[in-house]
Amino acid sequence: MQIRFIKKENDKHVLTCTRKDGTVTWMNLDGFFLRHDLLHYSVETSLNYRHGFYGMLANGVSISDFELPKEKRNIVFTDEAVYAEHIVNLIMVENACGKFDDFNQKLHDSLHQANSGLNGITLTAGQMQAIHACYDALIDQWQRLSEGKTMSLEF
């Protein structure tokens, strides 16, 4: 799947995903969701998750389905999707507030508090470094991108 982030003025950007069959799903997004979605890409590619957010989009889920209230969504969340979402959200909190003393414990607590029914997972230092390196490179690429230009990624 080809993922394209189009940089627009006033923090109003566009995310477009073109699946292998040629179908497209897209949405407008602000700076917060731009960073969130780039972090999803970093987490899912670094951990080799094929069934997280981008895997779901690649398999036919529409981005607009995620905008519906939870009770109206007709989406089946895989374990990878749940793990990815919690990892992304915790890293976003770390980016805003500072590093946790124990990221894996926070991840375990987050999964437990959400009643996900999933056991905690443990990310290695190498996995965390890979996620951060990928994300930092994407953010750097985005910041250097001129308005009206597109950043393309392959999933």
The 8 nearest C-alpha neighbors of each residue, nearest first, counted from 0:
[[1, 18, 154, 19, 17, 153, 57, 2],
 [0, 2, 153, 17, 16, 152, 154, 3],
 [3, 1, 16, 152, 151, 15, 153, 0],
 [4, 2, 151, 15, 150, 14, 5, 149],
 [3, 5, 14, 150, 149, 13, 6, 151],
 [6, 4, 149, 13, 12, 148, 3, 7],
 [5, 7, 12, 146, 147, 148, 149, 4],
 [8, 6, 12, 146, 11, 147, 5, 10],
 [7, 9, 10, 11, 146, 6, 12, 147],
 [8, 10, 11, 7, 12, 29, 30, 6],
 [11, 9, 29, 8, 30, 12, 7, 6],
 [12, 10, 29, 7, 9, 28, 8, 27],
 [11, 13, 7, 6, 28, 27, 5, 29],
 [14, 12, 27, 5, 4, 28, 26, 15],
 [13, 15, 4, 25, 26, 3, 27, 5],
 [14, 16, 25, 3, 2, 24, 13, 17],
 [17, 15, 2, 24, 23, 1, 25, 18],
 [18, 16, 23, 1, 0, 22, 21, 15],
 [17, 19, 0, 21, 20, 22, 57, 23],
 [18, 20, 21, 0, 17, 22, 57, 1],
 [21, 19, 18, 22, 17, 23, 0, 57],
 [22, 20, 18, 19, 17, 23, 0, 16],
 [23, 21, 18, 20, 17, 24, 19, 16],
 [24, 22, 17, 16, 18, 21, 25, 15],
 [23, 25, 16, 61, 15, 62, 17, 22],
 [26, 24, 15, 14, 16, 62, 23, 13],
 [25, 27, 14, 13, 28, 15, 62, 63],
 [28, 26, 13, 12, 14, 11, 29, 25],
 [27, 29, 12, 32, 13, 11, 33, 26],
 [28, 30, 11, 10, 31, 32, 12, 33],
 [29, 31, 33, 32, 10, 34, 28, 11],
 [32, 30, 34, 33, 29, 35, 28, 36],
 [33, 31, 35, 34, 29, 30, 28, 36],
 [32, 34, 30, 36, 31, 35, 29, 37],
 [35, 33, 37, 32, 31, 36, 38, 30],
 [36, 34, 32, 38, 33, 37, 31, 39],
 [35, 37, 39, 33, 38, 34, 32, 40],
 [38, 36, 40, 34, 39, 35, 33, 41],
 [37, 39, 41, 35, 36, 40, 134, 34],
 [40, 38, 36, 42, 37, 41, 43, 87],
 [39, 41, 37, 43, 38, 42, 44, 36],
 [42, 40, 38, 130, 39, 134, 133, 44],
 [43, 41, 39, 45, 130, 40, 44, 46],
 [42, 44, 48, 40, 46, 45, 41, 47],
 [43, 45, 47, 41, 46, 42, 40, 48],
 [46, 44, 42, 47, 130, 43, 41, 129],
 [47, 45, 43, 48, 44, 42, 126, 130],
 [48, 46, 44, 45, 43, 49, 42, 50],
 [47, 49, 43, 46, 50, 51, 44, 79],
 [48, 50, 54, 51, 47, 43, 53, 79],
 [51, 49, 54, 48, 55, 79, 80, 77],
 [80, 50, 52, 54, 79, 53, 49, 55],
 [53, 51, 55, 54, 80, 56, 50, 39],
 [54, 52, 56, 55, 51, 57, 50, 40],
 [55, 53, 50, 57, 49, 51, 56, 52],
 [54, 56, 58, 52, 53, 57, 60, 50],
 [55, 57, 60, 53, 59, 58, 54, 61],
 [58, 56, 54, 55, 18, 59, 0, 53],
 [59, 57, 55, 56, 60, 54, 18, 53],
 [58, 60, 56, 57, 61, 55, 18, 22],
 [59, 61, 56, 55, 58, 62, 64, 57],
 [62, 60, 63, 64, 24, 56, 59, 65],
 [61, 63, 64, 65, 24, 25, 60, 26],
 [62, 64, 66, 61, 65, 67, 26, 25],
 [65, 63, 62, 61, 66, 67, 72, 60],
 [66, 64, 63, 67, 62, 72, 61, 68],
 [65, 67, 63, 64, 68, 62, 72, 69],
 [68, 66, 65, 64, 72, 71, 69, 63],
 [67, 69, 71, 70, 72, 66, 65, 64],
 [70, 68, 72, 71, 67, 65, 66, 73],
 [69, 71, 68, 72, 67, 73, 74, 65],
 [72, 70, 68, 69, 67, 73, 64, 74],
 [73, 71, 69, 74, 70, 67, 64, 68],
 [72, 74, 71, 75, 64, 70, 69, 60],
 [75, 73, 72, 76, 60, 64, 65, 55],
 [74, 76, 77, 73, 72, 55, 80, 60],
 [77, 75, 80, 74, 81, 78, 79, 51],
 [76, 78, 80, 79, 75, 81, 50, 51],
 [77, 79, 81, 80, 82, 76, 117, 51],
 [80, 78, 82, 51, 77, 81, 50, 83],
 [51, 79, 81, 77, 83, 78, 82, 76],
 [80, 82, 78, 84, 83, 79, 85, 77],
 [81, 83, 79, 85, 84, 80, 86, 78],
 [84, 82, 86, 80, 81, 85, 79, 87],
 [85, 83, 87, 81, 86, 82, 88, 80],
 [84, 86, 88, 82, 87, 83, 89, 81],
 [87, 85, 83, 89, 84, 88, 82, 90],
 [88, 86, 84, 90, 85, 89, 83, 39],
 [87, 89, 91, 85, 90, 86, 84, 92],
 [90, 88, 92, 86, 91, 87, 85, 93],
 [89, 91, 93, 87, 92, 88, 94, 86],
 [90, 92, 94, 88, 89, 93, 87, 95],
 [93, 91, 89, 95, 90, 94, 96, 88],
 [94, 92, 97, 90, 98, 96, 95, 91],
 [93, 95, 91, 92, 96, 97, 90, 98],
 [94, 96, 92, 93, 97, 91, 90, 98],
 [97, 95, 93, 92, 94, 98, 91, 99],
 [98, 96, 93, 94, 95, 99, 92, 90],
 [97, 99, 93, 100, 96, 94, 102, 90],
 [100, 98, 101, 102, 97, 93, 105, 96],
 [99, 101, 102, 98, 104, 105, 103, 97],
 [102, 100, 99, 104, 103, 105, 98, 106],
 [101, 103, 105, 104, 99, 106, 100, 98],
 [104, 102, 106, 105, 101, 121, 107, 122],
 [103, 105, 107, 106, 101, 102, 108, 119],
 [106, 104, 108, 102, 103, 107, 109, 101],
 [107, 105, 103, 109, 104, 108, 102, 110],
 [106, 108, 119, 104, 110, 105, 109, 103],
 [109, 107, 105, 111, 106, 110, 112, 104],
 [110, 108, 106, 112, 111, 107, 105, 113],
 [109, 111, 113, 107, 108, 112, 115, 106],
 [110, 112, 108, 114, 113, 109, 107, 115],
 [113, 111, 109, 114, 110, 108, 115, 107],
 [112, 114, 110, 115, 111, 109, 116, 108],
 [115, 113, 111, 112, 116, 110, 117, 109],
 [114, 116, 113, 117, 110, 111, 112, 81],
 [117, 115, 114, 118, 111, 110, 113, 119],
 [118, 116, 115, 119, 110, 78, 111, 114],
 [119, 117, 120, 116, 107, 110, 111, 115],
 [118, 120, 107, 117, 106, 110, 121, 103],
 [121, 119, 118, 122, 107, 103, 106, 82],
 [120, 122, 103, 123, 119, 106, 107, 104],
 [121, 123, 126, 120, 103, 127, 124, 125],
 [122, 124, 126, 125, 127, 121, 128, 103],
 [123, 125, 127, 126, 128, 122, 129, 121],
 [126, 124, 128, 123, 127, 129, 122, 130],
 [125, 127, 129, 123, 128, 124, 122, 130],
 [126, 128, 124, 130, 129, 125, 131, 123],
 [127, 129, 125, 131, 126, 130, 132, 124],
 [130, 128, 126, 132, 127, 131, 45, 133],
 [131, 129, 127, 41, 133, 42, 128, 132],
 [130, 132, 134, 128, 133, 129, 135, 127],
 [133, 131, 129, 135, 134, 130, 128, 136],
 [132, 134, 136, 130, 41, 131, 135, 129],
 [133, 135, 131, 137, 136, 41, 132, 38],
 [134, 136, 138, 132, 137, 133, 131, 139],
 [135, 137, 139, 133, 134, 138, 140, 132],
 [138, 136, 140, 134, 139, 135, 141, 133],
 [137, 139, 141, 135, 140, 136, 142, 134],
 [140, 138, 136, 142, 137, 141, 135, 143],
 [139, 141, 137, 143, 138, 142, 136, 144],
 [142, 140, 138, 144, 139, 143, 137, 150],
 [141, 143, 139, 144, 140, 138, 145, 137],
 [144, 142, 140, 141, 139, 145, 138, 146],
 [145, 143, 141, 142, 140, 148, 146, 6],
 [146, 144, 148, 147, 143, 6, 142, 141],
 [145, 147, 6, 7, 148, 8, 144, 5],
 [146, 148, 6, 7, 145, 5, 149, 8],
 [147, 149, 146, 145, 6, 5, 144, 150],
 [150, 148, 5, 4, 151, 3, 6, 147],
 [149, 151, 4, 3, 5, 152, 148, 141],
 [152, 150, 3, 2, 149, 4, 1, 153],
 [151, 153, 2, 1, 3, 154, 150, 0],
 [152, 154, 1, 0, 2, 151, 3, 16],
 [153, 0, 1, 152, 2, 53, 44, 54]]
